[in-house]
């Protein structure tokens, strides 16, 4: 993914935008779950430490951490090289999905997504449902629903904490 936004903005310094919610949601996770090979960060011309003058990359340390959390999730949990974008499996739910149908699915739910609905299509398998925090990384954790099965649309439940924030849901065949 190249050109992540307006030339003058890019990834703002942490002291201006410490959470990087928009870049994380719309660029990092959106691109990766759409099948992009990666994301190129640039520092917009409007801010001190822009692309032409920065020598201290620590000014965007929080964004580097969030990028590492995404890479950790992909490398530890997904056969991403075998997966394809599958946003159509999200029923009346805003977000992004990548799938190896019938086996494993990763769903990114942007900030404030409520009660996500997911289509298992014609699968009669049983799947585990675990949550991943894209803001802080770490281990997979359980929400209020830990398993789904049966054909058709299934609720994924709610994340373990902070339902108003963004989350990643990992759905794996048991």
Secondary structure in CASP SS format (residue, H / E / C, confidence):
PFRMAT SS
TARGET T0000
AUTHOR 0000-0000-0000
METHOD secondary structure of the structure
MODEL  1
X C 1.00
X C 1.00
X C 1.00
X C 1.00
X C 1.00
X C 1.00
X C 1.00
X C 1.00
X C 1.00
X E 1.00
X C 1.00
X C 1.00
X C 1.00
X C 1.00
X C 1.00
X C 1.00
X C 1.00
X C 1.00
X C 1.00
X C 1.00
X H 1.00
X H 1.00
X H 1.00
X H 1.00
X H 1.00
X H 1.00
X H 1.00
X H 1.00
X H 1.00
X H 1.00
X H 1.00
X H 1.00
X H 1.00
X C 1.00
X C 1.00
X C 1.00
X C 1.00
X C 1.00
X C 1.00
X C 1.00
X C 1.00
X C 1.00
X E 1.00
X C 1.00
X C 1.00
X C 1.00
X C 1.00
X C 1.00
X C 1.00
X C 1.00
X C 1.00
X C 1.00
X C 1.00
X C 1.00
X C 1.00
X C 1.00
X H 1.00
X H 1.00
X H 1.00
X H 1.00
X H 1.00
X H 1.00
X H 1.00
X H 1.00
X H 1.00
X H 1.00
X H 1.00
X H 1.00
X H 1.00
X H 1.00
X H 1.00
X H 1.00
X H 1.00
X H 1.00
X H 1.00
X H 1.00
X H 1.00
X C 1.00
X C 1.00
X H 1.00
X H 1.00
X H 1.00
X C 1.00
X E 1.00
X E 1.00
X C 1.00
X H 1.00
X H 1.00
X H 1.00
X E 1.00
X E 1.00
X C 1.00
X C 1.00
X C 1.00
X C 1.00
X E 1.00
X E 1.00
X E 1.00
X E 1.00
X E 1.00
X C 1.00
X C 1.00
X C 1.00
X E 1.00
X E 1.00
X E 1.00
X E 1.00
X E 1.00
X E 1.00
X C 1.00
X C 1.00
X C 1.00
X C 1.00
X C 1.00
X C 1.00
X E 1.00
X E 1.00
X E 1.00
X E 1.00
X C 1.00
X C 1.00
X C 1.00
X C 1.00
X C 1.00
X C 1.00
X E 1.00
X E 1.00
X E 1.00
X E 1.00
X E 1.00
X E 1.00
X E 1.00
X C 1.00
X C 1.00
X C 1.00
X C 1.00
X C 1.00
X C 1.00
X C 1.00
X C 1.00
X E 1.00
X C 1.00
X C 1.00
X C 1.00
X C 1.00
X C 1.00
X E 1.00
X E 1.00
X E 1.00
X C 1.00
X C 1.00
X C 1.00
X E 1.00
X E 1.00
X E 1.00
X E 1.00
X E 1.00
X C 1.00
X C 1.00
X C 1.00
X C 1.00
X C 1.00
X C 1.00
X C 1.00
X C 1.00
X C 1.00
X E 1.00
X E 1.00
X E 1.00
X E 1.00
X E 1.00
X E 1.00
X E 1.00
X C 1.00
END
